[in-house]
Amino acid sequence: MLRHLELSDYQLWMCKKIKEKLAEKHDYINSASRYPNEFEEREVISIALSEMLMKLDVIDKKAN
């Protein structure tokens, strides 16, 4: 399910910063894009949300 979301300037800036950080790590390759600086905002947001979910899962496991 795809939804159309409008990103604020701040959210677009964060996406740009994430792309820059991913570009520093050359081992981050996506099937749709060969280089992180080519990632679409949708891909950046997916990566960020996945990372957050994994971190929250680790925190949850440590709490139990």
Jmol script that loads the backbone (N, CA, C; Angstrom):
load data "model"
ATOM      1  N   MET A   1       0.847  -1.169   0.000  1.00  0.00           N
ATOM      2  CA  MET A   1       0.000   0.000   0.000  1.00  0.00           C
ATOM      3  C   MET A   1       0.898   1.239   0.000  1.00  0.00           C
ATOM      4  N   LEU A   2       0.720   2.075  -0.968  1.00  0.00           N
ATOM      5  CA  LEU A   2       1.487   3.307  -1.061  1.00  0.00           C
ATOM      6  C   LEU A   2       0.589   4.489  -0.725  1.00  0.00           C
ATOM      7  N   ARG A   3       1.166   5.413  -0.006  1.00  0.00           N
ATOM      8  CA  ARG A   3       0.449   6.641   0.316  1.00  0.00           C
ATOM      9  C   ARG A   3       1.308   7.814  -0.131  1.00  0.00           C
ATOM     10  N   HIS A   4       0.670   8.841  -0.569  1.00  0.00           N
ATOM     11  CA  HIS A   4       1.385  10.047  -0.959  1.00  0.00           C
ATOM     12  C   HIS A   4       1.482  10.960   0.255  1.00  0.00           C
ATOM     13  N   LEU A   5       2.704  11.234   0.660  1.00  0.00           N
ATOM     14  CA  LEU A   5       2.938  12.127   1.792  1.00  0.00           C
ATOM     15  C   LEU A   5       3.766  13.311   1.328  1.00  0.00           C
ATOM     16  N   GLU A   6       3.450  14.462   1.843  1.00  0.00           N
ATOM     17  CA  GLU A   6       4.280  15.627   1.566  1.00  0.00           C
ATOM     18  C   GLU A   6       5.244  15.797   2.725  1.00  0.00           C
ATOM     19  N   LEU A   7       6.521  15.935   2.395  1.00  0.00           N
ATOM     20  CA  LEU A   7       7.546  16.089   3.420  1.00  0.00           C
ATOM     21  C   LEU A   7       7.845  17.566   3.633  1.00  0.00           C
ATOM     22  N   SER A   8       8.090  17.896   4.874  1.00  0.00           N
ATOM     23  CA  SER A   8       8.457  19.275   5.196  1.00  0.00           C
ATOM     24  C   SER A   8       9.900  19.513   4.749  1.00  0.00           C
ATOM     25  N   ASP A   9      10.300  20.765   4.745  1.00  0.00           N
ATOM     26  CA  ASP A   9      11.693  21.092   4.414  1.00  0.00           C
ATOM     27  C   ASP A   9      12.648  20.395   5.375  1.00  0.00           C
ATOM     28  N   TYR A  10      12.281  20.331   6.645  1.00  0.00           N
ATOM     29  CA  TYR A  10      13.122  19.675   7.645  1.00  0.00           C
ATOM     30  C   TYR A  10      13.249  18.178   7.351  1.00  0.00           C
ATOM     31  N   GLN A  11      12.149  17.531   6.992  1.00  0.00           N
ATOM     32  CA  GLN A  11      12.188  16.102   6.674  1.00  0.00           C
ATOM     33  C   GLN A  11      13.023  15.846   5.418  1.00  0.00           C
ATOM     34  N   LEU A  12      12.907  16.712   4.434  1.00  0.00           N
ATOM     35  CA  LEU A  12      13.726  16.583   3.228  1.00  0.00           C
ATOM     36  C   LEU A  12      15.200  16.783   3.558  1.00  0.00           C
ATOM     37  N   TRP A  13      15.501  17.722   4.452  1.00  0.00           N
ATOM     38  CA  TRP A  13      16.874  17.955   4.889  1.00  0.00           C
ATOM     39  C   TRP A  13      17.417  16.707   5.602  1.00  0.00           C
ATOM     40  N   MET A  14      16.587  16.089   6.461  1.00  0.00           N
ATOM     41  CA  MET A  14      17.025  14.865   7.149  1.00  0.00           C
ATOM     42  C   MET A  14      17.282  13.753   6.140  1.00  0.00           C
ATOM     43  N   CYS A  15      16.440  13.616   5.124  1.00  0.00           N
ATOM     44  CA  CYS A  15      16.656  12.607   4.080  1.00  0.00           C
ATOM     45  C   CYS A  15      17.988  12.852   3.374  1.00  0.00           C
ATOM     46  N   LYS A  16      18.270  14.110   3.093  1.00  0.00           N
ATOM     47  CA  LYS A  16      19.536  14.460   2.439  1.00  0.00           C
ATOM     48  C   LYS A  16      20.717  14.073   3.320  1.00  0.00           C
ATOM     49  N   LYS A  17      20.628  14.361   4.613  1.00  0.00           N
ATOM     50  CA  LYS A  17      21.710  14.022   5.546  1.00  0.00           C
ATOM     51  C   LYS A  17      21.895  12.510   5.652  1.00  0.00           C
ATOM     52  N   ILE A  18      20.783  11.755   5.676  1.00  0.00           N
ATOM     53  CA  ILE A  18      20.872  10.293   5.735  1.00  0.00           C
ATOM     54  C   ILE A  18      21.555   9.771   4.473  1.00  0.00           C
ATOM     55  N   LYS A  19      21.177  10.313   3.309  1.00  0.00           N
ATOM     56  CA  LYS A  19      21.819   9.901   2.059  1.00  0.00           C
ATOM     57  C   LYS A  19      23.324  10.154   2.113  1.00  0.00           C
ATOM     58  N   GLU A  20      23.717  11.314   2.661  1.00  0.00           N
ATOM     59  CA  GLU A  20      25.147  11.639   2.768  1.00  0.00           C
ATOM     60  C   GLU A  20      25.861  10.637   3.661  1.00  0.00           C
ATOM     61  N   LYS A  21      25.241  10.301   4.786  1.00  0.00           N
ATOM     62  CA  LYS A  21      25.850   9.329   5.710  1.00  0.00           C
ATOM     63  C   LYS A  21      25.945   7.950   5.065  1.00  0.00           C
ATOM     64  N   LEU A  22      24.893   7.532   4.349  1.00  0.00           N
ATOM     65  CA  LEU A  22      24.925   6.241   3.675  1.00  0.00           C
ATOM     66  C   LEU A  22      25.985   6.221   2.580  1.00  0.00           C
ATOM     67  N   ALA A  23      26.171   7.345   1.904  1.00  0.00           N
ATOM     68  CA  ALA A  23      27.182   7.425   0.852  1.00  0.00           C
ATOM     69  C   ALA A  23      28.589   7.251   1.423  1.00  0.00           C
ATOM     70  N   GLU A  24      28.783   7.638   2.687  1.00  0.00           N
ATOM     71  CA  GLU A  24      30.082   7.449   3.335  1.00  0.00           C
ATOM     72  C   GLU A  24      30.367   5.970   3.557  1.00  0.00           C
ATOM     73  N   LYS A  25      29.315   5.176   3.691  1.00  0.00           N
ATOM     74  CA  LYS A  25      29.437   3.725   3.894  1.00  0.00           C
ATOM     75  C   LYS A  25      29.160   3.054   2.554  1.00  0.00           C
ATOM     76  N   HIS A  26      30.210   2.696   1.864  1.00  0.00           N
ATOM     77  CA  HIS A  26      30.073   2.191   0.490  1.00  0.00           C
ATOM     78  C   HIS A  26      29.417   0.823   0.408  1.00  0.00           C
ATOM     79  N   ASP A  27      29.253   0.128   1.537  1.00  0.00           N
ATOM     80  CA  ASP A  27      28.655  -1.198   1.506  1.00  0.00           C
ATOM     81  C   ASP A  27      27.130  -1.168   1.521  1.00  0.00           C
ATOM     82  N   TYR A  28      26.531   0.022   1.584  1.00  0.00           N
ATOM     83  CA  TYR A  28      25.068   0.153   1.600  1.00  0.00           C
ATOM     84  C   TYR A  28      24.569   0.243   0.164  1.00  0.00           C
ATOM     85  N   ILE A  29      24.067  -0.857  -0.360  1.00  0.00           N
ATOM     86  CA  ILE A  29      23.580  -0.886  -1.740  1.00  0.00           C
ATOM     87  C   ILE A  29      22.130  -1.344  -1.732  1.00  0.00           C
ATOM     88  N   ASN A  30      21.298  -0.686  -2.484  1.00  0.00           N
ATOM     89  CA  ASN A  30      19.877  -1.022  -2.586  1.00  0.00           C
ATOM     90  C   ASN A  30      19.623  -1.585  -3.976  1.00  0.00           C
ATOM     91  N   SER A  31      18.691  -2.515  -4.080  1.00  0.00           N
ATOM     92  CA  SER A  31      18.422  -3.141  -5.377  1.00  0.00           C
ATOM     93  C   SER A  31      17.909  -2.133  -6.415  1.00  0.00           C
ATOM     94  N   ALA A  32      17.217  -1.104  -5.965  1.00  0.00           N
ATOM     95  CA  ALA A  32      16.667  -0.127  -6.906  1.00  0.00           C
ATOM     96  C   ALA A  32      17.690   0.941  -7.291  1.00  0.00           C
ATOM     97  N   SER A  33      18.683   1.159  -6.459  1.00  0.00           N
ATOM     98  CA  SER A  33      19.678   2.198  -6.703  1.00  0.00           C
ATOM     99  C   SER A  33      21.060   1.649  -6.364  1.00  0.00           C
ATOM    100  N   ARG A  34      22.013   1.920  -7.190  1.00  0.00           N
ATOM    101  CA  ARG A  34      23.357   1.406  -6.916  1.00  0.00           C
ATOM    102  C   ARG A  34      24.077   2.234  -5.862  1.00  0.00           C
ATOM    103  N   TYR A  35      23.795   3.504  -5.781  1.00  0.00           N
ATOM    104  CA  TYR A  35      24.507   4.373  -4.850  1.00  0.00           C
ATOM    105  C   TYR A  35      23.521   5.107  -3.950  1.00  0.00           C
ATOM    106  N   PRO A  36      23.874   5.258  -2.665  1.00  0.00           N
ATOM    107  CA  PRO A  36      22.944   5.917  -1.726  1.00  0.00           C
ATOM    108  C   PRO A  36      22.494   7.305  -2.161  1.00  0.00           C
ATOM    109  N   ASN A  37      23.367   8.067  -2.838  1.00  0.00           N
ATOM    110  CA  ASN A  37      22.939   9.416  -3.231  1.00  0.00           C
ATOM    111  C   ASN A  37      21.866   9.382  -4.317  1.00  0.00           C
ATOM    112  N   GLU A  38      21.601   8.192  -4.891  1.00  0.00           N
ATOM    113  CA  GLU A  38      20.524   8.034  -5.871  1.00  0.00           C
ATOM    114  C   GLU A  38      19.228   7.558  -5.218  1.00  0.00           C
ATOM    115  N   PHE A  39      19.256   7.274  -3.927  1.00  0.00           N
ATOM    116  CA  PHE A  39      18.054   6.801  -3.239  1.00  0.00           C
ATOM    117  C   PHE A  39      16.961   7.858  -3.327  1.00  0.00           C
ATOM    118  N   GLU A  40      15.754   7.388  -3.543  1.00  0.00           N
ATOM    119  CA  GLU A  40      14.596   8.270  -3.470  1.00  0.00           C
ATOM    120  C   GLU A  40      14.261   8.484  -1.997  1.00  0.00           C
ATOM    121  N   GLU A  41      13.514   9.541  -1.695  1.00  0.00           N
ATOM    122  CA  GLU A  41      13.131   9.812  -0.310  1.00  0.00           C
ATOM    123  C   GLU A  41      12.384   8.623   0.291  1.00  0.00           C
ATOM    124  N   ARG A  42      11.566   7.953  -0.513  1.00  0.00           N
ATOM    125  CA  ARG A  42      10.813   6.788  -0.028  1.00  0.00           C
ATOM    126  C   ARG A  42      11.773   5.712   0.497  1.00  0.00           C
ATOM    127  N   GLU A  43      12.874   5.483  -0.236  1.00  0.00           N
ATOM    128  CA  GLU A  43      13.858   4.481   0.180  1.00  0.00           C
ATOM    129  C   GLU A  43      14.564   4.910   1.463  1.00  0.00           C
ATOM    130  N   VAL A  44      14.901   6.183   1.554  1.00  0.00           N
ATOM    131  CA  VAL A  44      15.573   6.698   2.749  1.00  0.00           C
ATOM    132  C   VAL A  44      14.667   6.546   3.963  1.00  0.00           C
ATOM    133  N   ILE A  45      13.398   6.874   3.804  1.00  0.00           N
ATOM    134  CA  ILE A  45      12.447   6.766   4.911  1.00  0.00           C
ATOM    135  C   ILE A  45      12.278   5.302   5.311  1.00  0.00           C
ATOM    136  N   SER A  46      12.235   4.398   4.349  1.00  0.00           N
ATOM    137  CA  SER A  46      12.126   2.966   4.665  1.00  0.00           C
ATOM    138  C   SER A  46      13.336   2.482   5.462  1.00  0.00           C
ATOM    139  N   ILE A  47      14.516   2.904   5.049  1.00  0.00           N
ATOM    140  CA  ILE A  47      15.735   2.527   5.769  1.00  0.00           C
ATOM    141  C   ILE A  47      15.697   3.075   7.189  1.00  0.00           C
ATOM    142  N   ALA A  48      15.336   4.349   7.324  1.00  0.00           N
ATOM    143  CA  ALA A  48      15.303   4.978   8.645  1.00  0.00           C
ATOM    144  C   ALA A  48      14.284   4.309   9.566  1.00  0.00           C
ATOM    145  N   LEU A  49      13.109   4.004   9.036  1.00  0.00           N
ATOM    146  CA  LEU A  49      12.087   3.356   9.857  1.00  0.00           C
ATOM    147  C   LEU A  49      12.509   1.939  10.244  1.00  0.00           C
ATOM    148  N   SER A  50      13.137   1.217   9.335  1.00  0.00           N
ATOM    149  CA  SER A  50      13.624  -0.128   9.645  1.00  0.00           C
ATOM    150  C   SER A  50      14.679  -0.090  10.743  1.00  0.00           C
ATOM    151  N   GLU A  51      15.598   0.860  10.636  1.00  0.00           N
ATOM    152  CA  GLU A  51      16.644   1.006  11.646  1.00  0.00           C
ATOM    153  C   GLU A  51      16.042   1.348  13.010  1.00  0.00           C
ATOM    154  N   MET A  52      15.060   2.230  13.015  1.00  0.00           N
ATOM    155  CA  MET A  52      14.415   2.612  14.271  1.00  0.00           C
ATOM    156  C   MET A  52      13.699   1.419  14.885  1.00  0.00           C
ATOM    157  N   LEU A  53      13.003   0.645  14.068  1.00  0.00           N
ATOM    158  CA  LEU A  53      12.298  -0.526  14.565  1.00  0.00           C
ATOM    159  C   LEU A  53      13.276  -1.537  15.171  1.00  0.00           C
ATOM    160  N   MET A  54      14.411  -1.749  14.515  1.00  0.00           N
ATOM    161  CA  MET A  54      15.416  -2.671  15.054  1.00  0.00           C
ATOM    162  C   MET A  54      15.975  -2.157  16.375  1.00  0.00           C
ATOM    163  N   LYS A  55      16.253  -0.860  16.463  1.00  0.00           N
ATOM    164  CA  LYS A  55      16.773  -0.286  17.709  1.00  0.00           C
ATOM    165  C   LYS A  55      15.761  -0.404  18.839  1.00  0.00           C
ATOM    166  N   LEU A  56      14.490  -0.164  18.530  1.00  0.00           N
ATOM    167  CA  LEU A  56      13.454  -0.293  19.556  1.00  0.00           C
ATOM    168  C   LEU A  56      13.318  -1.741  20.011  1.00  0.00           C
ATOM    169  N   ASP A  57      13.481  -2.683  19.089  1.00  0.00           N
ATOM    170  CA  ASP A  57      13.414  -4.098  19.438  1.00  0.00           C
ATOM    171  C   ASP A  57      14.567  -4.460  20.375  1.00  0.00           C
ATOM    172  N   VAL A  58      15.755  -3.942  20.112  1.00  0.00           N
ATOM    173  CA  VAL A  58      16.917  -4.198  20.974  1.00  0.00           C
ATOM    174  C   VAL A  58      16.680  -3.608  22.360  1.00  0.00           C
ATOM    175  N   ILE A  59      16.147  -2.395  22.404  1.00  0.00           N
ATOM    176  CA  ILE A  59      15.858  -1.753  23.694  1.00  0.00           C
ATOM    177  C   ILE A  59      14.833  -2.577  24.459  1.00  0.00           C
ATOM    178  N   ASP A  60      13.804  -3.051  23.751  1.00  0.00           N
ATOM    179  CA  ASP A  60      12.766  -3.863  24.385  1.00  0.00           C
ATOM    180  C   ASP A  60      13.349  -5.157  24.950  1.00  0.00           C
ATOM    181  N   LYS A  61      14.236  -5.802  24.223  1.00  0.00           N
ATOM    182  CA  LYS A  61      14.861  -7.045  24.689  1.00  0.00           C
ATOM    183  C   LYS A  61      15.745  -6.804  25.907  1.00  0.00           C
ATOM    184  N   LYS A  62      16.430  -5.668  25.940  1.00  0.00           N
ATOM    185  CA  LYS A  62      17.280  -5.336  27.083  1.00  0.00           C
ATOM    186  C   LYS A  62      16.449  -5.062  28.327  1.00  0.00           C
ATOM    187  N   ALA A  63      15.257  -4.495  28.132  1.00  0.00           N
ATOM    188  CA  ALA A  63      14.388  -4.170  29.267  1.00  0.00           C
ATOM    189  C   ALA A  63      13.793  -5.418  29.897  1.00  0.00           C
ATOM    190  N   ASN A  64      13.670  -6.483  29.124  1.00  0.00           N
ATOM    191  CA  ASN A  64      13.063  -7.720  29.639  1.00  0.00           C
ATOM    192  C   ASN A  64      14.090  -8.634  30.168  1.00  0.00           C
TER     193      ASN A  64
END
end "model"
wireframe off; spacefill off
backbone 0.3
color backbone group
